[in-house]
């Protein structure tokens, strides 16, 4: 999955997909965040 912003556009759909037993892969070099800290926190949450 990719999205413009990791912390909003990617995190919630990814968590929903994981809850439905899908495997989620995030190419971390294809997404970004409003800050490095927000991006990294969202990736840890996923």
Order of alpha helices (4+ residues) and beta strands (2+ residues): alpha-alpha
